[in-house]
Amino acid sequence: MSDTPKKRILFLCTGNSCRSQMAEGFTNALRGDEYEAFSAGVAPGRVDPRAVAAMAEAGVDISGQKSKAVDPFIGQDWDWVVTLCDNANEACPFFPGPVTRVHRGFDDPPLLATGAADEEEALAPYRRVRDEIKAMVLGLPRSLQD
């Protein structure tokens, strides 16, 4: 085990229900030896059951994660604050200290699933965005550099 401290990442979305939950789950599951990830929302709601299902298909259990407000995370030490949707990017509060703020926008699976004919069709955008987020996480830290 390395004595180097883990890099801390806060993933932000609007509701902290889907994309940021996926990013937190993948980072801690796949890169937890190097990174410590958290997620929050500018207007938190609840974790989306389809996000939980899509992540379970990928072998990552996020069923115990909770939707959280961003305010308690302000003032903590972060290496990166990563916004994953345009609304969170625009509403992101100021984080003091030596933090790198990055925007990596992903499509909104619940919005894309609206009007789906069945559950399989509704899960398709969740799976696609899940895989895109997984690729970002596997590419850390390079994927957070401009």
VMD Tcl script that builds the backbone (N, CA, C; Angstrom):
set m [mol new atoms 438]
animate dup $m
set s [atomselect $m all]
$s set {name element resname resid chain x y z} {
  {N N MET 1 A 0.849 -1.198 0.000}
  {CA C MET 1 A 0.000 0.000 0.000}
  {C C MET 1 A 0.879 1.242 0.000}
  {N N SER 2 A 0.533 2.198 -0.785}
  {CA C SER 2 A 1.294 3.432 -0.911}
  {C C SER 2 A 0.995 4.381 0.247}
  {N N ASP 3 A 2.011 5.179 0.602}
  {CA C ASP 3 A 1.820 6.196 1.630}
  {C C ASP 3 A 1.282 7.490 1.034}
  {N N THR 4 A 1.175 7.537 -0.293}
  {CA C THR 4 A 0.656 8.720 -0.961}
  {C C THR 4 A -0.838 8.839 -0.676}
  {N N PRO 5 A -1.288 10.016 -0.207}
  {CA C PRO 5 A -2.725 10.162 0.065}
  {C C PRO 5 A -3.539 10.074 -1.221}
  {N N LYS 6 A -4.742 9.567 -1.071}
  {CA C LYS 6 A -5.643 9.466 -2.220}
  {C C LYS 6 A -6.062 10.857 -2.674}
  {N N LYS 7 A -6.207 11.009 -3.981}
  {CA C LYS 7 A -6.752 12.245 -4.545}
  {C C LYS 7 A -8.257 12.248 -4.291}
  {N N ARG 8 A -8.790 13.405 -3.904}
  {CA C ARG 8 A -10.216 13.526 -3.572}
  {C C ARG 8 A -10.965 14.215 -4.708}
  {N N ILE 9 A -12.072 13.579 -5.131}
  {CA C ILE 9 A -12.885 14.094 -6.232}
  {C C ILE 9 A -14.325 14.226 -5.761}
  {N N LEU 10 A -14.922 15.377 -6.044}
  {CA C LEU 10 A -16.350 15.589 -5.803}
  {C C LEU 10 A -17.028 15.711 -7.162}
  {N N PHE 11 A -17.969 14.797 -7.438}
  {CA C PHE 11 A -18.749 14.832 -8.670}
  {C C PHE 11 A -20.081 15.508 -8.391}
  {N N LEU 12 A -20.429 16.507 -9.203}
  {CA C LEU 12 A -21.667 17.262 -9.013}
  {C C LEU 12 A -22.606 17.128 -10.200}
  {N N CYS 13 A -23.881 16.972 -9.880}
  {CA C CYS 13 A -24.970 17.014 -10.852}
  {C C CYS 13 A -26.089 17.844 -10.240}
  {N N THR 14 A -27.156 17.999 -10.958}
  {CA C THR 14 A -28.281 18.752 -10.411}
  {C C THR 14 A -28.900 18.005 -9.241}
  {N N GLY 15 A -29.403 16.799 -9.483}
  {CA C GLY 15 A -30.158 16.084 -8.455}
  {C C GLY 15 A -29.376 15.064 -7.674}
  {N N ASN 16 A -28.102 14.820 -8.047}
  {CA C ASN 16 A -27.289 13.783 -7.398}
  {C C ASN 16 A -28.076 12.471 -7.382}
  {N N SER 17 A -28.705 12.177 -8.538}
  {CA C SER 17 A -29.548 10.987 -8.605}
  {C C SER 17 A -29.018 9.940 -9.577}
  {N N CYS 18 A -28.192 10.341 -10.545}
  {CA C CYS 18 A -27.813 9.400 -11.591}
  {C C CYS 18 A -26.331 9.522 -11.968}
  {N N ARG 19 A -25.975 10.517 -12.771}
  {CA C ARG 19 A -24.614 10.615 -13.303}
  {C C ARG 19 A -23.559 10.748 -12.221}
  {N N SER 20 A -23.770 11.633 -11.265}
  {CA C SER 20 A -22.773 11.808 -10.202}
  {C C SER 20 A -22.696 10.572 -9.310}
  {N N GLN 21 A -23.824 9.894 -9.112}
  {CA C GLN 21 A -23.822 8.648 -8.337}
  {C C GLN 21 A -23.018 7.573 -9.061}
  {N N MET 22 A -23.190 7.483 -10.381}
  {CA C MET 22 A -22.423 6.526 -11.171}
  {C C MET 22 A -20.930 6.815 -11.084}
  {N N ALA 23 A -20.571 8.091 -11.214}
  {CA C ALA 23 A -19.157 8.475 -11.165}
  {C C ALA 23 A -18.547 8.156 -9.801}
  {N N GLU 24 A -19.284 8.453 -8.732}
  {CA C GLU 24 A -18.797 8.126 -7.390}
  {C C GLU 24 A -18.609 6.617 -7.258}
  {N N GLY 25 A -19.606 5.861 -7.676}
  {CA C GLY 25 A -19.546 4.408 -7.553}
  {C C GLY 25 A -18.390 3.801 -8.332}
  {N N PHE 26 A -18.239 4.198 -9.597}
  {CA C PHE 26 A -17.154 3.659 -10.412}
  {C C PHE 26 A -15.789 4.048 -9.858}
  {N N THR 27 A -15.634 5.303 -9.452}
  {CA C THR 27 A -14.333 5.747 -8.964}
  {C C THR 27 A -13.922 4.964 -7.722}
  {N N ASN 28 A -14.828 4.834 -6.777}
  {CA C ASN 28 A -14.484 4.113 -5.551}
  {C C ASN 28 A -14.300 2.618 -5.796}
  {N N ALA 29 A -15.058 2.042 -6.734}
  {CA C ALA 29 A -14.953 0.604 -7.001}
  {C C ALA 29 A -13.730 0.258 -7.859}
  {N N LEU 30 A -13.467 1.065 -8.870}
  {CA C LEU 30 A -12.426 0.722 -9.836}
  {C C LEU 30 A -11.092 1.410 -9.583}
  {N N ARG 31 A -11.127 2.561 -8.932}
  {CA C ARG 31 A -9.903 3.351 -8.731}
  {C C ARG 31 A -9.719 3.761 -7.276}
  {N N GLY 32 A -10.371 3.031 -6.381}
  {CA C GLY 32 A -10.354 3.384 -4.963}
  {C C GLY 32 A -8.991 3.324 -4.296}
  {N N ASP 33 A -8.031 2.680 -4.940}
  {CA C ASP 33 A -6.683 2.661 -4.379}
  {C C ASP 33 A -5.973 4.002 -4.552}
  {N N GLU 34 A -6.417 4.796 -5.527}
  {CA C GLU 34 A -5.780 6.088 -5.815}
  {C C GLU 34 A -6.666 7.293 -5.542}
  {N N TYR 35 A -7.997 7.077 -5.602}
  {CA C TYR 35 A -8.942 8.188 -5.516}
  {C C TYR 35 A -10.011 7.899 -4.476}
  {N N GLU 36 A -10.489 8.972 -3.866}
  {CA C GLU 36 A -11.626 8.906 -2.959}
  {C C GLU 36 A -12.687 9.824 -3.544}
  {N N ALA 37 A -13.812 9.230 -3.942}
  {CA C ALA 37 A -14.838 9.992 -4.642}
  {C C ALA 37 A -16.077 10.182 -3.783}
  {N N PHE 38 A -16.703 11.326 -3.990}
  {CA C PHE 38 A -17.964 11.683 -3.357}
  {C C PHE 38 A -18.835 12.293 -4.439}
  {N N SER 39 A -20.133 12.386 -4.180}
  {CA C SER 39 A -21.026 13.051 -5.123}
  {C C SER 39 A -22.036 13.877 -4.356}
  {N N ALA 40 A -22.548 14.889 -5.041}
  {CA C ALA 40 A -23.545 15.775 -4.442}
  {C C ALA 40 A -24.331 16.437 -5.559}
  {N N GLY 41 A -25.410 17.123 -5.160}
  {CA C GLY 41 A -26.242 17.806 -6.127}
  {C C GLY 41 A -26.556 19.223 -5.706}
  {N N VAL 42 A -26.770 20.088 -6.690}
  {CA C VAL 42 A -27.146 21.466 -6.384}
  {C C VAL 42 A -28.617 21.531 -5.985}
  {N N ALA 43 A -29.403 20.512 -6.354}
  {CA C ALA 43 A -30.811 20.378 -5.941}
  {C C ALA 43 A -31.087 18.876 -5.755}
  {N N PRO 44 A -30.545 18.283 -4.680}
  {CA C PRO 44 A -30.597 16.833 -4.536}
  {C C PRO 44 A -32.013 16.285 -4.421}
  {N N GLY 45 A -32.168 15.067 -4.920}
  {CA C GLY 45 A -33.447 14.378 -4.866}
  {C C GLY 45 A -33.273 13.010 -4.248}
  {N N ARG 46 A -33.352 11.976 -5.086}
  {CA C ARG 46 A -33.128 10.611 -4.616}
  {C C ARG 46 A -32.344 9.861 -5.692}
  {N N VAL 47 A -31.670 8.803 -5.297}
  {CA C VAL 47 A -30.917 8.009 -6.253}
  {C C VAL 47 A -31.902 7.297 -7.177}
  {N N ASP 48 A -31.669 7.420 -8.467}
  {CA C ASP 48 A -32.542 6.866 -9.493}
  {C C ASP 48 A -32.424 5.335 -9.512}
  {N N PRO 49 A -33.548 4.619 -9.363}
  {CA C PRO 49 A -33.504 3.149 -9.367}
  {C C PRO 49 A -32.929 2.567 -10.661}
  {N N ARG 50 A -33.126 3.246 -11.778}
  {CA C ARG 50 A -32.545 2.747 -13.035}
  {C C ARG 50 A -31.025 2.920 -13.044}
  {N N ALA 51 A -30.528 3.963 -12.407}
  {CA C ALA 51 A -29.073 4.119 -12.280}
  {C C ALA 51 A -28.507 2.983 -11.438}
  {N N VAL 52 A -29.205 2.627 -10.362}
  {CA C VAL 52 A -28.788 1.514 -9.509}
  {C C VAL 52 A -28.768 0.223 -10.327}
  {N N ALA 53 A -29.814 0.003 -11.130}
  {CA C ALA 53 A -29.903 -1.208 -11.949}
  {C C ALA 53 A -28.795 -1.259 -13.002}
  {N N ALA 54 A -28.558 -0.150 -13.674}
  {CA C ALA 54 A -27.522 -0.111 -14.713}
  {C C ALA 54 A -26.138 -0.349 -14.114}
  {N N MET 55 A -25.886 0.217 -12.952}
  {CA C MET 55 A -24.591 0.013 -12.294}
  {C C MET 55 A -24.442 -1.426 -11.817}
  {N N ALA 56 A -25.519 -2.023 -11.326}
  {CA C ALA 56 A -25.464 -3.419 -10.886}
  {C C ALA 56 A -25.094 -4.328 -12.060}
  {N N GLU 57 A -25.630 -4.017 -13.250}
  {CA C GLU 57 A -25.268 -4.785 -14.442}
  {C C GLU 57 A -23.767 -4.720 -14.717}
  {N N ALA 58 A -23.137 -3.611 -14.341}
  {CA C ALA 58 A -21.699 -3.419 -14.551}
  {C C ALA 58 A -20.881 -3.913 -13.354}
  {N N GLY 59 A -21.559 -4.505 -12.360}
  {CA C GLY 59 A -20.851 -5.079 -11.227}
  {C C GLY 59 A -20.528 -4.120 -10.098}
  {N N VAL 60 A -21.179 -2.947 -10.080}
  {CA C VAL 60 A -20.937 -1.964 -9.030}
  {C C VAL 60 A -22.251 -1.681 -8.303}
  {N N ASP 61 A -22.261 -1.885 -7.009}
  {CA C ASP 61 A -23.458 -1.693 -6.193}
  {C C ASP 61 A -23.492 -0.270 -5.634}
  {N N ILE 62 A -24.447 0.531 -6.114}
  {CA C ILE 62 A -24.608 1.885 -5.565}
  {C C ILE 62 A -25.928 1.994 -4.799}
  {N N SER 63 A -26.528 0.850 -4.490}
  {CA C SER 63 A -27.845 0.863 -3.838}
  {C C SER 63 A -27.818 1.497 -2.451}
  {N N GLY 64 A -26.664 1.544 -1.810}
  {CA C GLY 64 A -26.568 2.154 -0.489}
  {C C GLY 64 A -26.194 3.623 -0.512}
  {N N GLN 65 A -25.929 4.168 -1.691}
  {CA C GLN 65 A -25.572 5.580 -1.793}
  {C C GLN 65 A -26.817 6.442 -1.628}
  {N N LYS 66 A -26.631 7.632 -1.091}
  {CA C LYS 66 A -27.723 8.576 -0.851}
  {C C LYS 66 A -27.481 9.850 -1.650}
  {N N SER 67 A -28.566 10.513 -2.027}
  {CA C SER 67 A -28.489 11.810 -2.677}
  {C C SER 67 A -28.172 12.868 -1.619}
  {N N LYS 68 A -27.161 13.709 -1.912}
  {CA C LYS 68 A -26.674 14.670 -0.927}
  {C C LYS 68 A -26.595 16.077 -1.519}
  {N N ALA 69 A -26.798 17.069 -0.672}
  {CA C ALA 69 A -26.638 18.465 -1.085}
  {C C ALA 69 A -25.154 18.819 -1.129}
  {N N VAL 70 A -24.811 19.782 -1.961}
  {CA C VAL 70 A -23.417 20.175 -2.137}
  {C C VAL 70 A -22.885 20.996 -0.957}
  {N N ASP 71 A -23.756 21.734 -0.272}
  {CA C ASP 71 A -23.302 22.678 0.754}
  {C C ASP 71 A -22.343 22.097 1.788}
  {N N PRO 72 A -22.582 20.927 2.365}
  {CA C PRO 72 A -21.645 20.399 3.370}
  {C C PRO 72 A -20.244 20.099 2.826}
  {N N PHE 73 A -20.108 20.016 1.514}
  {CA C PHE 73 A -18.813 19.692 0.914}
  {C C PHE 73 A -17.958 20.934 0.659}
  {N N ILE 74 A -18.592 22.107 0.685}
  {CA C ILE 74 A -17.858 23.362 0.473}
  {C C ILE 74 A -16.942 23.572 1.675}
  {N N GLY 75 A -15.695 23.938 1.404}
  {CA C GLY 75 A -14.742 24.161 2.479}
  {C C GLY 75 A -13.889 22.938 2.790}
  {N N GLN 76 A -14.262 21.778 2.250}
  {CA C GLN 76 A -13.415 20.597 2.393}
  {C C GLN 76 A -12.295 20.660 1.353}
  {N N ASP 77 A -11.256 19.881 1.567}
  {CA C ASP 77 A -10.135 19.834 0.625}
  {C C ASP 77 A -10.460 18.880 -0.521}
  {N N TRP 78 A -10.366 19.414 -1.740}
  {CA C TRP 78 A -10.633 18.624 -2.941}
  {C C TRP 78 A -9.493 18.802 -3.922}
  {N N ASP 79 A -9.171 17.743 -4.627}
  {CA C ASP 79 A -8.237 17.873 -5.739}
  {C C ASP 79 A -8.994 18.303 -6.992}
  {N N TRP 80 A -10.201 17.726 -7.169}
  {CA C TRP 80 A -11.053 18.082 -8.296}
  {C C TRP 80 A -12.496 18.214 -7.840}
  {N N VAL 81 A -13.199 19.186 -8.414}
  {CA C VAL 81 A -14.653 19.262 -8.367}
  {C C VAL 81 A -15.084 19.155 -9.820}
  {N N VAL 82 A -15.856 18.101 -10.129}
  {CA C VAL 82 A -16.206 17.793 -11.512}
  {C C VAL 82 A -17.717 17.896 -11.683}
  {N N THR 83 A -18.161 18.843 -12.511}
  {CA C THR 83 A -19.585 18.947 -12.825}
  {C C THR 83 A -19.869 18.039 -14.015}
  {N N LEU 84 A -20.994 17.315 -13.931}
  {CA C LEU 84 A -21.326 16.323 -14.950}
  {C C LEU 84 A -22.557 16.699 -15.773}
  {N N CYS 85 A -23.147 17.869 -15.483}
  {CA C CYS 85 A -24.270 18.352 -16.287}
  {C C CYS 85 A -24.166 19.871 -16.381}
  {N N ASP 86 A -24.774 20.432 -17.428}
  {CA C ASP 86 A -24.668 21.871 -17.658}
  {C C ASP 86 A -25.268 22.684 -16.521}
  {N N ASN 87 A -26.392 22.239 -15.969}
  {CA C ASN 87 A -27.017 22.988 -14.888}
  {C C ASN 87 A -26.091 23.061 -13.667}
  {N N ALA 88 A -25.482 21.945 -13.301}
  {CA C ALA 88 A -24.556 21.953 -12.161}
  {C C ALA 88 A -23.344 22.811 -12.474}
  {N N ASN 89 A -22.903 22.802 -13.723}
  {CA C ASN 89 A -21.771 23.634 -14.112}
  {C C ASN 89 A -22.100 25.113 -13.898}
  {N N GLU 90 A -23.305 25.510 -14.274}
  {CA C GLU 90 A -23.717 26.911 -14.124}
  {C C GLU 90 A -23.994 27.275 -12.670}
  {N N ALA 91 A -24.508 26.321 -11.886}
  {CA C ALA 91 A -24.892 26.597 -10.494}
  {C C ALA 91 A -23.831 26.195 -9.478}
  {N N CYS 92 A -22.699 25.727 -9.947}
  {CA C CYS 92 A -21.659 25.236 -9.035}
  {C C CYS 92 A -21.187 26.351 -8.111}
  {N N PRO 93 A -21.223 26.100 -6.803}
  {CA C PRO 93 A -20.727 27.112 -5.874}
  {C C PRO 93 A -19.207 27.217 -5.934}
  {N N PHE 94 A -18.695 28.260 -5.330}
  {CA C PHE 94 A -17.253 28.463 -5.259}
  {C C PHE 94 A -16.664 27.524 -4.215}
  {N N PHE 95 A -15.601 26.839 -4.577}
  {CA C PHE 95 A -14.859 25.989 -3.648}
  {C C PHE 95 A -13.519 26.647 -3.399}
  {N N PRO 96 A -13.273 27.098 -2.166}
  {CA C PRO 96 A -12.010 27.762 -1.861}
  {C C PRO 96 A -10.852 26.760 -1.835}
  {N N GLY 97 A -9.667 27.287 -1.964}
  {CA C GLY 97 A -8.484 26.447 -1.856}
  {C C GLY 97 A -7.974 25.987 -3.206}
  {N N PRO 98 A -6.936 25.181 -3.166}
  {CA C PRO 98 A -6.303 24.717 -4.399}
  {C C PRO 98 A -7.048 23.532 -5.011}
  {N N VAL 99 A -8.161 23.821 -5.647}
  {CA C VAL 99 A -8.990 22.791 -6.271}
  {C C VAL 99 A -9.066 23.052 -7.770}
  {N N THR 100 A -9.067 22.003 -8.551}
  {CA C THR 100 A -9.259 22.126 -9.991}
  {C C THR 100 A -10.723 21.830 -10.289}
  {N N ARG 101 A -11.404 22.802 -10.883}
  {CA C ARG 101 A -12.813 22.632 -11.237}
  {C C ARG 101 A -12.892 22.304 -12.711}
  {N N VAL 102 A -13.553 21.200 -13.027}
  {CA C VAL 102 A -13.618 20.683 -14.395}
  {C C VAL 102 A -15.075 20.381 -14.737}
  {N N HIS 103 A -15.450 20.651 -15.990}
  {CA C HIS 103 A -16.785 20.264 -16.459}
  {C C HIS 103 A -16.637 19.160 -17.495}
  {N N ARG 104 A -17.326 18.053 -17.239}
  {CA C ARG 104 A -17.409 16.934 -18.181}
  {C C ARG 104 A -18.876 16.579 -18.308}
  {N N GLY 105 A -19.537 17.151 -19.293}
  {CA C GLY 105 A -20.979 16.968 -19.441}
  {C C GLY 105 A -21.352 15.622 -20.041}
  {N N PHE 106 A -22.374 15.019 -19.472}
  {CA C PHE 106 A -22.935 13.766 -19.973}
  {C C PHE 106 A -24.439 13.959 -20.166}
  {N N ASP 107 A -25.011 13.231 -21.119}
  {CA C ASP 107 A -26.456 13.281 -21.332}
  {C C ASP 107 A -27.197 12.859 -20.073}
  {N N ASP 108 A -28.445 13.296 -19.955}
  {CA C ASP 108 A -29.282 13.012 -18.788}
  {C C ASP 108 A -30.144 11.773 -19.069}
  {N N PRO 109 A -29.774 10.603 -18.524}
  {CA C PRO 109 A -30.542 9.384 -18.821}
  {C C PRO 109 A -32.035 9.466 -18.506}
  {N N PRO 110 A -32.461 10.023 -17.356}
  {CA C PRO 110 A -33.915 10.082 -17.119}
  {C C PRO 110 A -34.655 10.878 -18.191}
  {N N LEU 111 A -34.063 11.945 -18.658}
  {CA C LEU 111 A -34.684 12.748 -19.713}
  {C C LEU 111 A -34.773 11.938 -21.015}
  {N N LEU 112 A -33.698 11.237 -21.348}
  {CA C LEU 112 A -33.684 10.446 -22.583}
  {C C LEU 112 A -34.625 9.251 -22.506}
  {N N ALA 113 A -34.905 8.770 -21.294}
  {CA C ALA 113 A -35.786 7.604 -21.128}
  {C C ALA 113 A -37.264 7.972 -21.143}
  {N N THR 114 A -37.573 9.262 -21.100}
  {CA C THR 114 A -38.967 9.704 -21.113}
  {C C THR 114 A -39.664 9.190 -22.363}
  {N N GLY 115 A -40.801 8.573 -22.178}
  {CA C GLY 115 A -41.579 8.071 -23.303}
  {C C GLY 115 A -41.119 6.726 -23.835}
  {N N ALA 116 A -40.200 6.061 -23.125}
  {CA C ALA 116 A -39.724 4.752 -23.578}
  {C C ALA 116 A -40.889 3.764 -23.613}
  {N N ALA 117 A -40.854 2.870 -24.592}
  {CA C ALA 117 A -41.931 1.901 -24.768}
  {C C ALA 117 A -41.942 0.839 -23.674}
  {N N ASP 118 A -40.758 0.512 -23.153}
  {CA C ASP 118 A -40.662 -0.506 -22.107}
  {C C ASP 118 A -39.404 -0.268 -21.278}
  {N N GLU 119 A -39.210 -1.084 -20.255}
  {CA C GLU 119 A -38.084 -0.896 -19.339}
  {C C GLU 119 A -36.748 -1.108 -20.037}
  {N N GLU 120 A -36.676 -2.028 -20.943}
  {CA C GLU 120 A -35.428 -2.270 -21.684}
  {C C GLU 120 A -35.029 -1.029 -22.484}
  {N N GLU 121 A -35.994 -0.428 -23.161}
  {CA C GLU 121 A -35.723 0.797 -23.926}
  {C C GLU 121 A -35.355 1.942 -22.977}
  {N N ALA 122 A -35.991 2.012 -21.818}
  {CA C ALA 122 A -35.705 3.064 -20.844}
  {C C ALA 122 A -34.293 2.928 -20.274}
  {N N LEU 123 A -33.812 1.701 -20.127}
  {CA C LEU 123 A -32.477 1.487 -19.560}
  {C C LEU 123 A -31.350 1.788 -20.545}
  {N N ALA 124 A -31.642 1.819 -21.828}
  {CA C ALA 124 A -30.600 2.019 -22.843}
  {C C ALA 124 A -29.768 3.286 -22.615}
  {N N PRO 125 A -30.382 4.461 -22.390}
  {CA C PRO 125 A -29.542 5.637 -22.170}
  {C C PRO 125 A -28.750 5.566 -20.860}
  {N N TYR 126 A -29.278 4.890 -19.865}
  {CA C TYR 126 A -28.542 4.706 -18.605}
  {C C TYR 126 A -27.278 3.889 -18.855}
  {N N ARG 127 A -27.433 2.842 -19.654}
  {CA C ARG 127 A -26.280 1.978 -19.956}
  {C C ARG 127 A -25.221 2.733 -20.760}
  {N N ARG 128 A -25.668 3.518 -21.732}
  {CA C ARG 128 A -24.704 4.265 -22.553}
  {C C ARG 128 A -23.949 5.275 -21.719}
  {N N VAL 129 A -24.665 6.072 -20.927}
  {CA C VAL 129 A -24.020 7.089 -20.097}
  {C C VAL 129 A -23.143 6.418 -19.034}
  {N N ARG 130 A -23.619 5.318 -18.478}
  {CA C ARG 130 A -22.811 4.552 -17.509}
  {C C ARG 130 A -21.466 4.187 -18.125}
  {N N ASP 131 A -21.485 3.667 -19.341}
  {CA C ASP 131 A -20.250 3.251 -19.990}
  {C C ASP 131 A -19.346 4.441 -20.306}
  {N N GLU 132 A -19.937 5.579 -20.657}
  {CA C GLU 132 A -19.148 6.795 -20.911}
  {C C GLU 132 A -18.495 7.280 -19.617}
  {N N ILE 133 A -19.227 7.234 -18.516}
  {CA C ILE 133 A -18.677 7.652 -17.221}
  {C C ILE 133 A -17.580 6.685 -16.785}
  {N N LYS 134 A -17.796 5.397 -16.997}
  {CA C LYS 134 A -16.773 4.397 -16.656}
  {C C LYS 134 A -15.475 4.695 -17.408}
  {N N ALA 135 A -15.578 5.028 -18.691}
  {CA C ALA 135 A -14.390 5.349 -19.489}
  {C C ALA 135 A -13.672 6.571 -18.918}
  {N N MET 136 A -14.428 7.589 -18.483}
  {CA C MET 136 A -13.813 8.767 -17.869}
  {C C MET 136 A -13.054 8.361 -16.616}
  {N N VAL 137 A -13.690 7.547 -15.775}
  {CA C VAL 137 A -13.068 7.122 -14.509}
  {C C VAL 137 A -11.807 6.302 -14.774}
  {N N LEU 138 A -11.879 5.385 -15.728}
  {CA C LEU 138 A -10.705 4.571 -16.036}
  {C C LEU 138 A -9.565 5.421 -16.591}
  {N N GLY 139 A -9.898 6.571 -17.200}
  {CA C GLY 139 A -8.892 7.461 -17.764}
  {C C GLY 139 A -8.310 8.476 -16.787}
  {N N LEU 140 A -8.729 8.404 -15.506}
  {CA C LEU 140 A -8.202 9.359 -14.523}
  {C C LEU 140 A -6.691 9.207 -14.376}
  {N N PRO 141 A -5.955 10.297 -14.174}
  {CA C PRO 141 A -6.367 11.706 -14.099}
  {C C PRO 141 A -6.434 12.385 -15.470}
  {N N ARG 142 A -5.936 11.698 -16.495}
  {CA C ARG 142 A -5.859 12.285 -17.842}
  {C C ARG 142 A -7.221 12.808 -18.314}
  {N N SER 143 A -8.299 12.096 -17.986}
  {CA C SER 143 A -9.633 12.480 -18.457}
  {C C SER 143 A -10.142 13.780 -17.825}
  {N N LEU 144 A -9.461 14.260 -16.792}
  {CA C LEU 144 A -9.877 15.517 -16.158}
  {C C LEU 144 A -8.959 16.682 -16.516}
  {N N GLN 145 A -8.060 16.443 -17.444}
  {CA C GLN 145 A -7.156 17.511 -17.889}
  {C C GLN 145 A -7.644 18.044 -19.213}
  {N N ASP 146 A -7.453 19.349 -19.412}
  {CA C ASP 146 A -7.888 19.950 -20.685}
  {C C ASP 146 A -6.873 19.738 -21.767}
}
mol reanalyze $m
mol bondsrecalc $m
mol representation Tube
mol addrep $m
